[in-house]
Structure formats: structure tokens, C-alpha cells
Amino acid sequence: MKDPAYAPAHSGLAETELVAGTYGAIPNEEALARGKAAAARALQLDDRLASAHYALATIHTWYDWDWAGADREFRRGLELNPQDALGRNWHGGYLSLLGRHDEAIAEHERARELDPLSLIVNANLTRALYWARRYDEAIAQARKTLELDPDFGVALFWLEGSLRHAERIEDAVALRQSVASSERAQAIARTYQRGGFEALLREGGETFKKSGLFETAARCYAQAGDRDEAMALLEACAKRRCSNLVSLNVEPDFDGLRADPRFQTLLRQLGH
């Protein structure tokens, strides 16, 4: 860093660390430690830097599961700069995770108004609609996002989930094939023809499990009706404090597990 006393650089570093951890580019522990340190340094240099408060709020949400701390930092960020599109985008995610879906969608729409060409802002509006079970709207928003970039993986991910839960399984399978290599697309077709969508889910679960992506694997097993395997993976994920576990409260893939006492225990661990 050319100027260690430049607060926005530390804030930007904090944002980079937390996003890298969320998407699995670096381990959660590293993302948390480095992201927190960078945000704290930014605020030490300039306590009125809204982006640093937004970054710290997001760290509290996805890594600490500290809802009160997140609320405090989001409020401060909004007070200092309500025109920060990325900050409002993150605040929308926080509201979604608390189940405040209408407020979350409104916040994401404000973020999009501030930065209409942002891929992540547009994709996360899709996510908010998906978590709210407004699948047709989520599909439409995902397709709008993909008009900006047809290869944007985050939008494709939420589109596939929305198609599944809208019971458009054929479309979901076609989407998987469209983003795969020719060889993989043929394998998807064979698996689907042989065992239906459940076979694809179980195949995906095994692949993600071997890769250490336990929360993603648990989604597959939960959708395939294998509650015990899904719960075992989620419990292992809780021990690792996987950042994506924070969406347990709202993720449709886990709706079949909600009555399970083990699932309720996990929700309490997350502070819900």
C-alpha cells in the first residue's frame, strides 16, 4: 500500500477480504481476521468513512453472526452516506437474512437505482427475491442481470435456484447444461435421463462434499430428501463457522429440514 494512512484503501481491502471469504477464495478465518483488521484500521484513520462501517457491518453479519453489531454499523454507514450503492446492497442482504424480505427488496432496489449497471447489485436483488420465495420475479431479475453479462456466475446461481423452486426443472437442467463444457453437458443429460433430477442432486452433493463445500453439498442432499446427510454436513459446517451458513434462516433449499430439532439448534447458534 503506497499510503498506509489512506483510510479508503483499508476499507477497500476489508471489502475484498470479506467477499473473497464469502465465495471461498480464502478460508473464513483468514477473511475474518484480515477483513476486520482492515476495517478497524480504516475507522481508526477516519471514523466518518461510511464504506468502512458498511464493511464492518457485513463482517459482523456473515462471519460473526453478530446481528446487533451489524445493525449498529449499518445504521452508522447509512447516516454517513445513504448514497453508497454497495453499502445499501449489503444492508439489503442483512435484512433478507433476518427474514425482513419486503424491506430487503426495497433496499436492493434503492441500491440498483444508485448503480443500475452493477452486476453484484443486480444479482443480489435476484437473491433477495429468491429468498422471499418470489421466484417468478427472481427469474425475471436474473435475466435482466444476465443481459449486462451473460456469464455472471452469481446471477446464474440464483437463476438456477429460482427455476428449481418454481418447479421449472427442465429449464434448470437446461441452464446447467448451457454453462457446462460439452462433455459435462452430455454427462448431465445422461444422469438426468437415468435417475431424474434427484440423481443430479446426489451427484452434486458428493462432488461438493469431496471439495469441502459442505453447505453447498447440504443443499443438494436436503433437496434430494436425505435429511440425515444434509444435517451432518450443516453441523460440520457450523463447527467450521462457514460464512454461507448464515442464510440457513431463509434459504428455500432447507425448507424440508425446518421442523427437525437439529436444524432448530443450528438456527439458535446463528442467533435466530
Beta strands, then each sheet from edge to edge (+ up, - down):
end
